[in-house]
Amino acid sequence: MTQRPNLRDLERLKRHFHIMHRIRAFEEEAERANRDGRVGGAVHLSIGQEAVAAGVCSNLRREDPIVSNHRGHGHTIAKGAEPRAMMAELMGRAAGTCGGKGGSMHIADFKVGMLGANGVVAAGIPIAVGAAQALRLRGADAVVACFFGDGAVNRGPFLEGLNWARIYDLPVLFVCEDNGFASTTRTKSVTGGPGPGPRAESLGIPAHEVDGNDVARIDELAGELVARLRNGKGPQFLWAKTYRLKGHTAADPARYREAAEVEARWQDDPIARLRALLIELGVAAGELDALARAARGEIEDAVAFAQSAPFAPAEAAFGDVQDVGAPQP
């Protein structure tokens, strides 16, 4: 029998359960909206990876910035962004977090410290390092969490960003969500060496491997690493091994992997695992069902809000563009 946690820890696990259902519901609605044309462009889903976003972001303050990748809905929700504004952003509405201009791959919400998703693999890493450098110059005790996939470790910004963070001992938590695939290619088939963690350690950054589908363990470990960052211990690397249950995009049938493989990994669904743990710890199934329904209701409300909101006007395309005038001698 699993040892029963104290009430505070149990309530924290239930909050994780609600947030993870929020992320799952949001992405399922985004997937449907993309397929029927309500959301344009590519939509990259993190279904199966919700525990990483929930576990890490639960240890961050509102003023702690995060930087995401093209698969960033979960990180944004876990950091506290409003689902209504997020869904409006995906649908190109003026009420979106970026006025409908960013869409799915470039969603951002500075109000909650979400500096932005990024459609370029590994491009968020130097942005996160730059943000941490700015925090250091300002004397702030905030930390930066940088989320990226295992495919990013083969890109130049990985080496450049981690090296800079190490040289200046910057407060960056590098979070590698290792889902086993770089787009449609198994990452291990194109990656030399033993993986992301050892690469970070080769630069002098401590790496910590964790089951990416165990939200309780991620929460615990992330809490320890964030504390080290606030105490000036330098950058830390969290290597979360998880699995992407959907294709690379909402339009990808993922025929490059066997159906039996995906079905087997569904048995390790992080939400189902947390539900089983909570029931074992004495939480009633009805209470968990109510939390799941509440999360689904929030996202259904977000969809209704977004669909009724006006599109961004054409003239808005010329806003947010810097004009510094003629060059000065």
C-alpha positions, 0 to 999 in steps of 0.5 A: 500500500502506498504511504498516505501523504499529508493533506497538503501533499494530497491537495497538491496531487489533486491540483495536478490532476485538475491541471493535467485534465485541463491540458488534455481537454484543451488539446483535444478541443484544439485538435478537433478545431484544427481538423474542421478548420476553426484553427489554422496552421499546424497544431502540435499536441503534448497529449501524454506529456502533461505530467512534465508541465504540471510538475515543473510549473507547480514549483514556479512563481508567477514572475519566474519566466518560462520558454517553450517549444512548438508543443507548448499548450501544456506549459502555458496552461500550467503556468497559469494562462487563461484557457479563454485567451489561449483558445482565442489565440489559436483561432486568430481572434483579437482576444487572444493572448497575442491578439490572434497573431501568434497562434499555436506555435508562437503562443505567449502570455507575459502576464504569467511569465510565459515568454513564448512558444517557438516554431524553430527547434531549440530556438527557445534555449538561447532566449531562456538563457538571455532572460536568465542573464537579464534577471542576473543583471537586475539582481532578481531571484527569479529562475527561468524554466526552458522546455524543449524536446529531445530533438533539440539536443542535436541543434546548435543552440543547445550547445551554445545556450547550455555553455553560456548558462554554465559559464555565467552560472545562470538560474536556468532549469533546462527541461528536456521532454524526451518523447523519443521522436524528433518529428517523425524520426526516432531520436536515438537513430540520429543521436550519438552518445548516451543521450541528453543528460550526459551531454548536459553533464559534459558541459558541467551542468548536473543532469537528473533523469526522471520518469516523465509520466510520474507527476509526483516525482517530477514535482518533487525533483523540480522543487529541489532543482528550483531551490538550488537555482534560487540559492545560486547553484547554477543551471540544472538539467531535468531529463524527463522520459515520456512518450508522445501519444499523438502524431507530430501534428494534429494532421499526422497519423503517425504511421511510422510507429506500430499501433501496438507500440502506441497502445502499450504506451497508452497504458502508461498514460500519466493522467490515468496513473495519477488517478490510480494513485489518488484512489489508492490514497483514499480519494473518492472516484466521484471527486476525481470525476468532478475535477475532470468534468470541471476541467472539461467545462472550463475548456468548453467555455473557452471554445465557446468564448473564442468562437464568438470573439471577433477576428483580429482586424486587418490593420492589426498586422501593422501593430507591434512592429518597431519603427525606429526611424531613419538611421542616425549618424 
